[in-house]
């Protein structure tokens, strides 16, 4: 806050604005002021001791209209703002319910590839991170004025479809699959893998069926379409609950006819090498294994489709950045992909980014859809909602829209748990942790939001112009004010670092600070100036928390 003004005012005695600006720090403790300037760095150029420099600068800081005092402590200049001047800055947050919006991204398009589920597999907990991290980044960039394109690069190609056709024909029928849900489909997949161990010839049959899909055979395509439809219907329900949407579902199969031109560029540039009948790009020079693009039998691969997708996206969206929100398990794939694109002189090669995140494992080991050792997301969401329902029935049985609130709280808790840590952290899934609604959780933040809403209902209209700002600038109130005013910066940092957790952490911190204020100060009091100030603060908190939750894709019920 005010960094620019301070830097300008203190660029005296031979100091440059930029040097002062870069040296400014926000002190860890409030008793050291709102902002401080360590003067040690300047002592060499100015040939003076740091305390002398600090003392010389103090009067310049003191003369700024928003500064209450400037104290010299050792080599530091500690600057204290006039709290009422600062607090006046929250009025806009109190009067508009969407805060921290900007247009810094205007004219720039960001493609975000996220969720990208595999067809014929139910949504499991391993897909939660990419879905909600990607969804949050999508909304955060949009909030900052970027043109965002959400892409679900569906995993709708590969030998698993051949396997499913074999399984369907052996143990079920197309009609039965079409009538049933994704779990039924998955049970066929699991059974296939069990039985194929003893009957490896099934794999040949599966390969042959997949070949027929590749060749556009109508019988095989019928199966493929049903598998895709069953999965997409189920996944769509999950996306609705998670408030996730996409602008494009162009998945792997979409690129069937778009790889040839990429392969041509590669061979024209002399980059494509034969290796045992397969076609690869050698990446020895970059310390990576070769990137396999065409198998000996002519089949293309995941990487081939990603090359075609990169070209398609650049051509279609002319992106400024293209982000891939995918687990770090695929680090090598993306390193190879980006390197090959560079070698191809692809126009967007320097704008590709792998937004990696940690893996989810079960408490007793890793997950595997093949043998059925997985936790389905639907189950997790249902359990969380059930728990929320139980708590509501105990604590607030007369609540309106009980079911809807329980859905918001339960799903919110699950989403929040995936957006709490830095992306890269591995997660060991634990029901206890996800279903814990106390402490730093979505229900806690939602509860604070509802508390604000209730105070505002009770307090009625307020007028920021008639606010007695002294009523919100006690130590506790001032902490809330500062947290409110730095929310926009957290959103910007979240975008810059591709870390939605900065938003999550900010609103939890804000909720904590507001609750401490709330305990010590009544909001709806008789004194008009005090009431106006405290209602203004409460409204600003409500709008900021509400904006933060909506960026994360979490509902904010008005009552709970
Ligand atoms: N379907 C893949 C998986 O579940 C993720 C795809 C990510 N996106 C991409 N363009 N490769 O592992």
Boltz pocket constraint, residues with backbone or C-beta under 6 A from the ligand:
constraints:
  - pocket:
      binder: B
      contacts: [[A, 113], [A, 115], [A, 116], [A, 117], [A, 118], [A, 153], [A, 154], [A, 155], [A, 306], [A, 309], [A, 324], [A, 325], [A, 326]]
      max_distance: 6.0
